[in-house]
């Protein structure tokens, strides 16, 4: 039993027609969609970057016994 069944050609054509009609409404707002996509990707990247900064702060500064407060302050400012 296949996981994804292929649709009949008539149904595929209806799906494509639906997407084309939606694209006509979305076309004037394409720059807004691009900006939203960019902001979402930037937010995801920031969320993924925070644990890495904490790792650097703990492993490279605190666990070694290095009291480099300047680099710790810079890491805190980035968070």
N, C-alpha and C positions, 0 to 999 in steps of 0.2 A: 504494500500500500504506500504510494508516494506521499511524502510529507506535504508538498505543495502541488495541488492540482492545477493544471493550466486551464485558463478560462477560455471559453469559446470566443472566436474572433468578434462576434457581435458585442459581447460584453466588454471585451478589450477596447473596442472602438468607442463604446459609451463612456468608459472610464477616461479615455484620452480626451473625449469631448468635454467631460466634466472638468478636468484639469485645465483645459484651454479656456473655458469660460471663467474659472476662478482666477486664472492668470491675467485675464483682461481686467478684472477688478483690482488685482494686486499690483499691476504694472505702475500706476502712478505713485505707489508707496514703496517702490523697490529700494530706494536709498534708506528709508526707515527700517526695512527688513534687514538690510545689510548692516546698519548701525546696531540694531538689536542683536544680531548674530555676533558681531564684533564684541559688544559689551558682555554678552553671555560667555564667549570664549575667554575674554579677559578676566571675568569673575572666576571662572573655573580654574584658570591658570594661577590666579592669586590664592585660591583655596588650596591648590596642590603645592604651592611654593612655601606656605607657612610651616608645615612640618619639617621641610628641609632646612629652613632657617633655624628652627628650634634644635635640630640635630647639630648644626654647626655651632650654635651657642653652647650646647651641652658638651659635645665631644671635643671640639677644638679649643674651647676656652675654659669651661668650668672643671671638666674631668682631668685636664692636664695640670691644673693648678695655675694656669696663666690668668693673671688678673688684668686682662686687657679691657678696661672699661670702655674705651673708645669703640672697639669693634662690637662689644655687647650693646652699646647704645645705638650704633648704626643698625644692628639687627633688629632691635626693638622699634626703631623708627620705621623700618620697612614693613613691620607687622602692623 
